[in-house]
Amino acid sequence: MVANIEIKHAPILNVEKTAALYTEKDGVNVRYVCTTDLEQSDRPYDIFYRDTPHPEFGNRYFGLTLKDDHVLITDADVIETMEFGMIEDRDKNLWYSQSHHDCLFIDGSMIDGGRKYFRSKGRVWIYKIRNGEFLCTEEE
């Protein structure tokens, strides 16, 4: 794979604005990581990473989602235990299924299952998240 890969996302919120808001509010760098289910099926969250643990709750990751026009927040440290199956488009960008029933068809490849399982067509790379960054762990 090419060294300068871009992982494509479909966030729920304006993640640049949200990261800037929390960076200013908390006084620590906060950045967007991905949008995915955590433990509940088909309830994706925009996942953010803090450079230092939250002083009150101790987590580095938090997730934000919308429910009935309200923003919900949750601890998302569990993200580092999860795997992401990635498929490649013709421009060498990588794509992942965000949630259990989010099936993506891109340039002849397919990925489905979110964090629950991988169902795929075509070449798949397995990624994990460490310290707020995607790392390729293997090819399926």
C-alpha positions in Angstrom: 0.0 0.0 0.0 1.0 3.6 -0.6 2.6 5.4 2.4 0.3 8.5 2.1 -3.1 6.7 2.4 -6.1 8.7 3.3 -8.8 7.0 5.4 -12.3 8.3 4.4 -14.9 9.0 7.0 -18.6 10.0 7.1 -18.9 11.9 10.4 -22.2 12.8 12.1 -21.2 16.3 13.3 -18.9 19.0 12.0 -15.8 17.3 13.4 -13.4 20.2 12.8 -15.6 22.6 14.7 -16.2 20.1 17.5 -12.5 19.3 17.9 -11.7 23.1 18.1 -14.5 23.6 20.6 -13.2 20.9 23.0 -9.6 21.9 22.4 -10.4 25.4 23.6 -12.8 24.3 26.4 -10.4 21.7 27.9 -7.1 23.4 27.1 -5.7 20.2 25.5 -5.4 19.1 21.9 -8.5 17.2 20.8 -8.7 15.6 17.4 -11.2 13.5 15.4 -10.4 9.9 14.9 -13.3 8.1 13.2 -17.1 7.5 13.2 -18.1 4.1 14.4 -20.4 2.0 16.6 -18.9 1.3 20.0 -20.8 -1.4 22.0 -24.3 -0.7 20.8 -25.1 -1.9 17.3 -26.1 0.7 14.7 -25.4 3.7 17.0 -22.3 5.3 15.5 -20.4 8.0 17.4 -17.9 10.5 16.2 -14.8 9.5 18.2 -12.3 12.1 19.4 -8.9 11.7 21.1 -7.4 13.9 23.8 -3.6 14.2 24.1 -4.0 13.8 27.9 -6.6 11.9 29.9 -9.7 13.8 31.0 -8.9 15.1 34.5 -12.2 13.9 36.0 -13.0 10.8 34.1 -9.6 9.5 33.0 -10.5 8.7 29.5 -8.5 9.8 26.3 -11.3 9.0 23.8 -14.9 10.3 23.8 -17.7 9.8 21.4 -20.5 12.2 20.4 -23.7 11.3 18.6 -27.1 12.8 18.0 -30.4 11.5 19.5 -33.6 13.4 19.2 -31.7 16.6 18.3 -29.5 16.3 21.5 -25.8 15.6 21.5 -24.9 12.5 23.6 -21.3 12.0 24.9 -19.7 8.7 26.1 -16.4 7.4 27.1 -14.9 5.7 24.1 -11.6 4.2 25.3 -13.0 0.8 24.2 -12.1 1.9 20.6 -8.5 0.6 21.1 -9.8 -2.9 21.5 -11.7 -2.9 18.1 -10.6 -3.8 14.6 -11.5 -1.9 11.4 -11.6 -3.8 8.1 -10.7 -1.4 5.3 -11.2 -1.6 1.6 -9.4 0.5 -1.0 -10.9 2.6 -3.7 -9.3 3.3 -7.1 -7.5 6.3 -5.7 -5.9 4.2 -2.9 -8.1 5.8 -0.2 -9.3 3.4 2.5 -12.9 3.0 3.6 -14.5 1.2 6.6 -18.0 0.2 7.6 -19.1 2.5 10.4 -21.7 0.4 12.0 -23.1 -3.1 12.1 -25.4 -2.7 9.1 -23.4 -0.1 7.1 -22.5 -1.9 3.9 -20.2 0.0 1.6 -19.7 -0.8 -2.1 -16.7 1.1 -3.6 -15.0 0.5 -6.9 -15.7 -3.2 -7.0 -15.0 -3.9 -3.3 -17.4 -4.2 -0.4 -17.1 -4.0 3.4 -19.8 -4.6 6.0 -20.3 -5.3 9.7 -18.8 -2.3 11.5 -17.0 -3.5 14.6 -19.2 -6.7 14.9 -17.7 -8.7 12.0 -16.1 -8.3 8.6 -18.0 -9.3 5.5 -16.1 -8.3 2.4 -15.4 -8.6 -1.3 -12.0 -7.8 -2.5 -8.8 -7.1 -0.6 -9.2 -6.0 3.1 -6.7 -4.5 5.5 -7.1 -4.8 9.2 -6.5 -1.6 11.2 -6.6 -0.8 15.0 -6.5 2.6 16.7 -3.6 3.4 19.0 -3.0 6.9 20.5 -5.6 8.4 18.3 -4.2 7.1 15.0 -5.0 4.2 12.7 -2.3 1.5 12.4 -2.4 -1.3 9.9 -2.0 -4.6 11.7 -2.5 -7.2 8.9 -4.0 -7.9 5.5 -6.8 -10.4 5.3 
